[in-house]
């Protein structure tokens, strides 16, 4: 029987701030690296190193002002990279639509034995059993196709090429529920846009869960730059995220 996989998202890299020489400015002690980078980029535009405006002197006030007035381009200087496992191919195809991210995805020539069961199906024992039975049937057909294709391409002298040709044809039968994995890098502006779009109540449940998890991780790296997102629980027990600054 097919093994099921659950969502796992880990932060594996994030921007680090290094103070340049020859600049009379100091980042607030409470500012994270990402928050220092964004403030520095903003002040560099006007060389306002002496923090002339008392209302935006503190890092958190400065960053909230940036978000309030929509100077989102400054957020592109801070980046974060996550490693995602336990995501279905269906949700992975939706993730790939966010073109401002950089992606490295598990090759589809590698056919995982795990599947991601939609929450609405997993919650019902009978539906879950039916779903996994269909997955097992797809796996059986895949293996039969693979064996036949490998036999038909036996004349190919390159063993690696022979295996690739067989796998890339046989994988077409595998369901959208098959697990895929990603390394995703994005700047903070792109991450905020992703969370706003996919954290919405109207987004697919699986990718919404991904957006909420990414929000949690990014808040750890930059509490201020993601503080405007409100996470609330819906009637079905799932969560959504909204921001008054992103429609």
Secondary structure by P-SEA (a helix, b strand, c coil): cbbbbcbbbbbcbbbbbbbbccccccccccccaaaaaaaaaaaaacccccccccccccaaaaaaaaaaacccccccccbbbbbbccccaaaaaaaacccccccccccccccccbbbccaaaaacaaaaaaaaaaaaaaaaaaaaaaaaaaaaacccccaaaaaaaaaaaaccccccccbbbbbccccaaaaaaaaaaaacccccaaaaaaaaaaaaaaaaacccccccbbbbbccccbbbbbbcccc
